């Protein structure tokens, strides 16, 4: 997978802004792509970003670039989301996935345990993602409005 550098993101942002996308809409696109890229379930973000971009008429390359930029965080955030979800939604048996427990559980119990942890992680992500998207959108909008190419092109909200 190719690394997405900040300079390439800035170059792409200038290109997207020159194509007529407003700073606020581009900021929302990037914020959604980044937040969705942090979903604590592997394999879902790319498809979800594509569907959301089509449904909301967002810039497909921009949302996927933000999604791919967030991929390293996705792996890093799985455990914190599982723990936060377990703490916030303490329903059902409260178990952890430990190596000694793996050896003594049936496959059915392991699937039940893993799916419960995934649900906790997704619920925690939902709670964190909304405010994160709002904050990222506000911050990115201000940053994008300061790009000189934007002022030269005369694009705005």
Secondary structure, 3 states (H helix, E strand, C coil): CCCCCHHHHHHHHHHHHHCCCCHHHHHHHHHHHHHHHCCCCCCCHHHHHHHHHHHHCCCHHHHHHHHHHHHHHHHHHHHHHHHHHHHHCCCCCCCCCCHHHHHCCCHHHHHHHHHHHHHHHHHHHHHHHHHHHHHHHHHHHHHHHCCHHHHHHCCCC
